[in-house]
Each structure stands twice: as C-alpha cells, then as structure tokens.
Amino acid sequence: MSSPTSSRRFRKLPARFASLVMPLVLSVLMTFVVSAISTARSLGFGADFFALWPSAWGISWAVAFPTLLLVLPVVRRIVALVVEAPAR
C-alpha cells in the first residue's frame, strides 16, 4: 500500500526502459559539457557563446544519442572482458 507522500512523487518508468533512459541521460549530460567546452574554446565566453552554444549542443546530442544506442552493447561486452564479475 502506498503512503500519501509517495502519491505526490512522479511515476517511474518500468525497468525495461532503462536501456533507453541511461544513454539518453548520459548523452544529454556529456554533450552539454563537451559542447560548452568546445564552444568556449572557439569563441570565449562572450555574447556569441550564449547565442551559438545551444545549437552546437543540439547537434552534438543528435549525433551522440543514437551513437550511444549503437555502441553501448559493444562497450558492455568490452567491460565484461576487462572487469571481473561481482561475486554472488
């Protein structure tokens, strides 16, 4: 039975969506940081930075998210080869 406070929280997605949500969040955060650094390095932190960075971020995210969806299974296999499985 749920408590009154738990009904105020947002509903979580089912576990089957984790394979999409993880690369989504990872791609948003990584492209946010990397595009900011790249744009600042090219333009500095002037008015041009804030005008151009959102489009640079959007383009980099549009490439990063599908790339992560394709590459993540390969990365998991590589990690499994290099890292010992946890003891059960």
N, C-alpha and C positions, 0 to 999 in steps of 0.2 A: 504494500500500500504506500502511496506517495504522500509526503508531507506537504503542507500548504506552501512552504518555501520552494520545494522542488518544482511545483507547477508554474512558478514565475520564471524559471530558467528556460532558455531556449532548448528546443528538442534537438538531440544529437542525431546525426545521420547513422544509418545502420553500418556495421563493421565492413560490409562488402564495398563501401565507398572509400575506404582508407587508401586503396591503391591509386585513386584519383586525387584525393584531397592532399595527400602528402606531397606529390610532385607539384600540385597547384600552389600550395603554401611555400614550398621550397623555391619554386621558380619566381614567385612574386617577391619574396624577400631577397633572394640573390640578385635578381636583375635590378631591383630597387637600389641596392648598394653599388653594384658594379657599374650600372649606367650613371649613377651620381658621380662616382669617382672618375669615370671616363669623360663625362661631360665637363666636370670641374677642371680636369687636367687640360682639356682642349680649350675651354672658354674662360676659366676662372669662375669666381662666384658672383659675377655681375648680374645685371638685369637679363642678359642673354641666357645665362644659366637657367633661370627660372622659366624663361619662355620656351627654351628648347628641350630641357630635360624630360618633361612628361612624354613628349613624342619619342625621344630616344628610349625611354623606359618601356613604353608601349611596344615599340618594335622589338626590343630585346626580349620582352616577355613573350611576345607572339612566336618567337623562334625558340625560346628556352622551354616553354611548357610542353609542346609536342616532342621536342628533343628528349626531355626527361622521361616522358612516357615510353619512348622507344629504347632509351639507354638504361633505364633503371633496372630492368631484369638482368641485363648483362653485368651491371655493376654489382648486383646482389650475388651473382654467381662468382665473380672475381673475389668479392669479400669473403664468401664462404670458402674459397680455396686458400685464402691467406690467414683467416682468423679461425681459431679453434672454436668449435660449437660449445655452448654452455653445458655444464654438467647437469644432468637431470636428477 
